[in-house]
Amino acid sequence: MSARRDPDKEFFACLAFRHAKGVGHKTWRTIFNAYDSAYEALLDADAWPDKGLADRRRANAVLNEGWREKARAEYLAVRDADMQVVCWHDNAYPDRLRNIMEPPALLYCRGDVSLLRNPSVAVVGARKCTHFGLESAERISYELSSLGITVVSGLALGIDRQAHLAGLRGLGRSVAVLGAGMDQDYPSDNADVREVLERRGCVVTEYPPGMRADPANFPFRNRIISGLSLGVVVAEAANRSGSLITARLASEEGREVFALPGPLGQPTFTGCHGLIKQGAALVECAADIVEVLRYEFAGELDMLPDAPPRGAEDPDALPGGVIRTASANRRKSSRPLKTAKAEPIDSVPRKSRQVPIRAAVVLDAEEQELMDVLEESGKQQVDSLCRSLGWPSGKTSRMLLMLEMRGAVRQLPGMWYLARESEPI
């Protein structure tokens, strides 16, 4: 392997650009586009002014190596963590993200990095949302994933959670973009979904280990959500929702924006209605999205049938058994950094069928006991379920997540859960 292709050197070179003073997105992007690797660009820093790539001040900022201490600290922190690094020049780095105005020089990932290059649509929305918004986000996300389209979201509570869970049930899976370092347990209430995403989907961040979930990170994080996606669906949003930032960024990058109309007078849909007035496409189902993006999808998917009926599901989409704790996959390692492979997943949807919940979900004795309690009460909060069943909270939460992903129960705002006996999955 040549020096310029060494993944450790390439990673460290990207960190040099990240931490060099005065070298911003515009500068390093111009430089990266002129070389075959970040490492090659770093070695040639003295020639940047002569090549018209950067002025002498910026070249000296790199040559003087004032960045080395911070770059080394981040390098060691990442090397001791269980994650993959996708650098700008890697084949695994998604072209859609590379073409935005301020792309990240690198991404930290856990899970299947090939999903980053899959045809993707972002589904975002409010944390405090309505039952209607949750149902719509779930339905649209599942329909998209059933077509092999990856669902991208931000791992927040509410709409994001529902989008990830529904996406994981289909062939397209789901990608979560964090606004903090990979080692941060945020939001803690979504740790169960994140653990499954790390095994069955993909979790990505541009932030180094130790970076907390600062509110200022999230608007900047949103550019990656929109940048990975061919379009952004806002499933529910008030006028000041952060989801509108994602929609604005998508529009500025020439990506399609979709909005779900809600009940008149419902304050959590005023942002969606505003987007529609400004020209966003009104969306009621995945077929509306496919119709608008058909030409973009056609170049990436072998087959794009009409959106499947409610209930069509790949029976092999999710693993069985008890979900492991999130810490089980977060072991420390001194192994060399993992390199990412960009092998596209099979995006041709399998034959599906619509079946009632009892036929589709085979329940064991404990799952049946939990379902019986939910069906008798109509809906319950997690704490109340624990008391009714006499189970510890960890066991109850794990079982609820598995049933939620299989379509047997639905999480409502406030950690309420509802059985879905009468609905197909």
C-alpha positions in Angstrom: 0.0 0.0 0.0 1.4 3.4 -0.9 1.9 6.0 1.7 -0.9 8.2 0.3 -3.4 5.4 0.6 -2.5 4.4 4.2 -5.7 4.9 6.1 -4.0 6.1 9.3 -2.0 8.7 7.5 -5.0 9.8 5.5 -7.1 10.2 8.7 -4.3 12.1 10.4 -3.9 14.4 7.4 -7.7 15.2 7.5 -7.3 16.1 11.2 -4.4 18.4 10.3 -6.8 20.3 8.0 -9.5 20.3 10.6 -7.3 21.8 13.3 -5.1 24.2 11.3 -6.0 27.8 12.1 -7.5 29.8 9.2 -8.0 26.7 7.0 -11.8 26.5 6.6 -14.2 24.5 4.5 -13.7 26.5 1.4 -9.9 26.3 1.6 -9.4 22.7 2.3 -12.1 21.7 -0.2 -10.3 23.6 -3.0 -7.1 21.8 -1.9 -8.6 18.4 -1.6 -10.1 18.7 -5.1 -6.5 19.2 -6.5 -5.0 16.0 -5.0 -5.7 12.3 -4.9 -5.5 12.2 -1.1 -5.4 14.5 2.0 -2.0 13.1 2.9 -0.6 14.0 -0.6 -2.1 17.5 -0.2 -0.5 17.9 3.3 2.9 17.0 2.0 2.7 19.6 -0.8 1.6 22.5 1.4 4.6 24.6 0.5 3.4 24.6 -3.1 -0.2 25.7 -2.5 0.4 29.4 -3.1 2.2 28.8 -6.4 -0.6 26.5 -7.5 -3.2 29.1 -6.6 -4.8 26.8 -4.0 -4.2 28.9 -0.8 -2.3 32.0 0.2 1.0 31.8 2.0 -0.6 32.5 5.5 -2.8 29.4 5.2 0.0 27.3 3.9 2.2 28.3 6.8 -0.5 27.5 9.2 -0.2 23.9 8.1 3.6 23.9 7.7 4.1 25.3 11.2 2.2 22.3 12.6 0.4 24.2 15.3 -2.4 21.8 14.6 -0.5 18.7 15.6 -1.3 18.5 19.4 -5.1 18.7 18.8 -5.0 16.4 15.8 -3.0 13.8 17.7 -5.4 13.9 20.7 -8.4 13.3 18.4 -6.6 10.6 16.5 -5.8 8.7 19.7 -9.4 9.1 21.0 -10.8 7.7 17.8 -8.3 4.9 17.6 -9.3 3.7 21.1 -13.0 3.7 20.1 -15.0 1.2 18.1 -15.8 3.1 15.0 -15.0 3.5 11.4 -13.5 6.6 9.7 -14.7 7.7 6.3 -12.4 10.4 4.9 -13.1 12.8 2.0 -11.1 10.8 -0.6 -12.5 7.4 0.4 -14.8 5.6 -2.0 -17.2 5.2 0.9 -17.6 9.0 1.2 -21.1 9.8 -0.4 -21.0 12.0 -3.5 -24.2 13.8 -2.4 -22.6 15.0 0.8 -19.3 15.9 -1.0 -21.2 18.3 -3.2 -22.8 20.5 -0.5 -21.4 23.9 0.3 -19.8 23.0 3.6 -19.1 19.2 3.6 -17.3 17.5 6.5 -13.7 16.4 5.9 -14.5 13.1 7.5 -17.2 11.1 9.2 -17.1 8.8 12.2 -19.4 5.8 11.7 -20.8 2.7 13.4 -22.7 0.2 11.3 -23.1 -0.4 7.6 -21.3 2.5 5.9 -22.5 1.4 2.5 -25.9 2.9 3.4 -24.3 6.4 3.1 -24.1 5.9 -0.7 -27.6 4.4 -0.9 -30.4 6.5 -2.4 -31.7 8.3 0.7 -34.6 10.5 1.9 -34.6 12.4 5.2 -37.6 12.2 7.4 -37.6 14.8 10.2 -40.0 16.5 12.6 -40.9 17.5 16.0 -39.9 15.9 19.3 -43.3 16.7 20.9 -45.6 15.5 18.2 -49.1 14.3 17.6 -50.4 10.7 17.1 -51.1 11.7 13.5 -47.6 12.9 12.9 -46.1 9.7 14.4 -48.4 7.5 12.3 -47.6 9.4 9.1 -43.8 9.4 9.7 -43.9 5.7 10.4 -46.0 4.9 7.3 -44.0 7.0 4.9 -40.6 5.9 6.3 -41.6 2.2 6.0 -42.9 2.6 2.5 -39.6 4.3 1.4 -37.5 1.6 3.1 -39.5 -1.1 1.5 -38.3 0.3 -1.9 -34.7 0.1 -0.8 -34.5 3.8 0.0 -32.6 4.6 3.1 -34.3 6.8 5.7 -32.1 9.5 7.2 -32.9 11.3 10.5 -31.4 12.8 13.6 -32.1 10.3 16.4 -34.3 12.7 18.3 -37.4 11.6 20.2 -40.7 11.8 18.5 -40.8 11.9 14.6 -37.1 11.0 14.3 -37.4 7.9 16.4 -40.4 6.7 14.5 -38.7 7.3 11.2 -35.6 5.2 12.2 -37.7 2.3 13.5 -39.9 2.1 10.4 -36.8 2.4 8.2 -35.1 -0.4 9.9 -38.0 -2.7 9.1 -37.5 -2.4 5.4 -34.7 -3.2 2.9 -33.4 0.4 2.8 -32.6 0.5 6.6 -31.9 3.8 8.3 -29.0 6.3 9.0 -28.8 8.5 12.1 -26.8 11.7 12.2 -25.6 12.8 15.6 -25.0 16.3 16.9 -22.4 15.0 19.4 -19.4 12.6 19.6 -20.0 8.9 19.1 -19.3 8.2 22.8 -22.1 10.5 24.0 -25.3 8.8 25.1 -27.7 11.4 23.7 -30.6 11.4 23.8 -30.5 8.7 26.4 -34.1 7.8 25.9 -33.2 6.6 22.4 -30.3 4.4 23.4 -32.3 1.3 22.5 -32.9 2.5 18.9 -29.4 3.6 18.6 -28.1 0.2 19.5 -30.1 -1.4 16.8 -29.0 1.3 14.3 -25.4 0.5 15.0 -26.0 -3.2 14.2 -28.6 -3.0 11.4 -28.3 0.6 10.1 -25.6 3.2 10.4 -24.9 6.0 13.0 -22.6 8.9 11.8 -21.2 12.1 13.2 -18.5 14.6 12.3 -17.8 15.4 15.9 -14.9 13.8 17.8 -15.3 11.6 20.9 -15.9 13.8 24.0 -17.9 16.4 22.1 -21.1 16.9 24.0 -24.5 17.6 22.6 -24.3 21.4 22.6 -27.4 23.1 21.1 -25.2 25.0 18.7 -24.1 21.7 17.1 -27.5 20.7 15.9 -28.2 23.3 13.2 -24.8 22.6 11.7 -25.5 18.8 12.0 -28.6 19.3 10.0 -26.6 20.1 6.8 -25.4 16.4 6.9 -28.9 15.1 7.2 -30.0 17.1 4.2 -26.7 16.5 2.4 -27.0 12.7 2.5 -30.5 12.9 1.1 -32.1 13.4 -2.3 -35.0 15.1 -0.5 -36.2 16.1 3.0 -39.7 15.2 4.4 -40.9 17.4 7.3 -43.5 15.2 8.9 -44.5 17.7 11.6 -43.0 21.0 12.6 -44.1 24.2 14.3 -42.9 27.6 13.0 -39.6 27.6 15.0 -38.8 23.9 14.7 -35.2 22.8 14.0 -36.6 20.7 11.2 -37.2 23.8 9.2 -33.5 24.4 9.3 -32.9 21.1 7.6 -35.6 21.9 5.0 -34.0 25.3 4.3 -30.5 23.7 3.9 -31.9 21.1 1.5 -33.6 23.9 -0.6 -30.3 25.8 -0.7 -28.5 22.7 -1.9 -31.1 22.1 -4.6 -32.6 19.1 -2.9 -36.4 18.5 -2.9 -38.4 19.6 0.2 -41.6 17.8 1.1 -44.1 18.6 3.9 -47.0 16.7 5.4 -50.2 18.8 5.9 -51.7 18.5 9.3 -55.1 19.4 10.9 -56.1 23.0 10.6 -55.3 25.0 13.7 -52.8 22.4 15.0 -49.8 24.5 16.1 -47.2 21.7 15.6 -48.0 21.7 11.8 -47.7 25.5 11.2 -44.2 25.0 10.0 -45.3 22.3 7.5 -48.0 24.5 6.2 -45.6 27.4 5.8 -43.2 25.2 3.8 -46.1 24.2 1.4 -47.0 27.8 0.9 -43.4 28.5 0.0 -43.3 25.8 -2.6 -42.5 22.5 -0.8 -44.2 19.5 -2.3 -47.3 18.3 -0.3 -46.8 14.7 0.6 -49.2 12.1 1.9 -47.4 8.9 1.1 -44.1 7.6 -0.2 -45.6 7.4 -3.8 -45.7 11.3 -3.8 -42.0 11.4 -3.0 -41.1 8.7 -5.6 -43.0 10.6 -8.2 -41.0 13.7 -7.7 -37.6 12.0 -7.3 -38.2 9.2 -9.8 -35.4 10.4 -12.2 -32.9 10.7 -9.3 -33.9 7.2 -8.0 -33.8 5.6 -11.4 -30.0 6.0 -11.6 -29.5 4.3 -8.3 -32.2 1.7 -7.9 -32.7 -1.3 -10.2 -36.5 -1.2 -9.7 -39.0 1.4 -8.4 -42.5 -0.1 -8.2 -45.3 1.9 -6.8 -45.3 2.4 -3.0 -46.3 -0.9 -1.3 -49.7 -1.1 0.5 -49.8 -0.5 4.3 -48.6 -3.7 5.8 -46.2 -4.9 3.2 -43.1 -6.0 5.1 -39.9 -8.0 4.5 -40.2 -10.9 7.1 -36.4 -11.1 7.3 -35.8 -7.5 7.9 -35.2 -7.6 11.7 -33.4 -10.0 13.9 -35.1 -12.0 16.6 -34.1 -12.4 20.2 -33.3 -10.0 23.0 -31.6 -6.8 22.1 -28.1 -6.4 23.7 -27.2 -3.4 25.8 -25.7 -0.5 24.0 -22.5 -0.9 25.9 -21.9 -4.3 24.4 -20.9 -2.8 21.1 -18.9 0.0 22.5 -15.8 -1.9 23.5 -12.4 -0.2 23.3 -9.9 -1.4 20.8 -6.2 -0.8 19.9 -6.6 -2.2 16.4 -5.7 -0.1 13.4 -8.4 2.2 12.2 -11.1 0.5 10.2 -11.4 1.4 6.5 -14.9 1.7 5.0 -16.0 -0.3 2.0 -18.6 1.2 -0.3 -20.6 -1.9 -1.4 -24.2 -1.0 -2.2 -26.9 -3.1 -0.5 -29.4 -5.0 -2.5 -32.1 -2.4 -3.1 -34.6 -4.5 -5.0 -37.6 -5.0 -2.8 -38.7 -8.5 -2.0 -42.2 -9.8 -2.6 -44.4 -8.7 0.3 -47.8 -9.4 1.7 -50.3 -7.8 4.0 -51.2 -9.8 7.1 -52.9 -9.1 10.4 -50.7 -8.5 13.4 -51.3 -11.8 15.1 -50.3 -13.8 12.0 -47.3 -11.6 11.2 -45.8 -11.4 14.7 -45.3 -14.7 16.6 -45.3 -13.8 20.3 -43.6 -15.8 23.0 -45.2 -16.1 26.4 -43.8 -12.9 27.9 -44.5 -10.9 24.8 -48.1 -12.2 24.9 -48.3 -11.2 28.6 -47.2 -7.6 27.8 -49.6 -7.4 24.8 -52.5 -8.6 27.0 -51.8 -5.8 29.5 -51.7 -3.2 26.8 -54.8 -4.4 25.1 -56.8 -4.5 28.3 -55.8 -1.0 29.3 -55.7 0.7 25.9 -52.4 2.4 26.5 -49.9 2.6 29.4 -46.7 4.4 30.2 -43.5 2.4 30.7 -43.5 2.8 34.5 -47.1 1.6 34.8 -46.3 -1.4 32.6 -43.4 -2.3 34.8 -45.6 -2.3 37.8 -48.4 -4.2 36.1 -46.0 -6.9 34.9 -43.7 -6.9 37.9 -40.7 -6.6 35.5 -37.6 -4.4 35.7 -37.6 -1.4 33.5 -34.7 -2.6 31.3 -36.5 -5.8 30.4 -39.8 -4.0 29.7 -38.1 -1.4 27.5 -36.2 -4.0 25.5 -39.4 -6.0 24.8 -41.4 -2.9 23.9 -38.7 -1.8 21.4 -38.8 -5.2 19.7 -42.5 -5.2 19.5 -42.5 -1.6 18.3 -40.1 -2.5 15.5 -42.2 -5.5 14.5 -45.3 -3.2 14.4 -47.1 -4.7 17.3 -47.1 -1.6 19.5 -46.6 2.1 18.9 -44.9 4.6 21.1 -46.8 7.8 21.8 -45.5 11.1 23.1 -44.7 11.0 26.8 -43.5 7.4 26.7 -47.0 6.0 26.4 -47.4 2.7 24.5 -50.4 1.5 22.5 -51.2 -2.0 21.2 -52.0 -2.2 17.5 -54.2 -5.2 17.4 -56.5 -4.0 14.7 -53.8 -2.6 12.3 -51.8 -4.5 9.8 -48.0 -4.1 9.8 
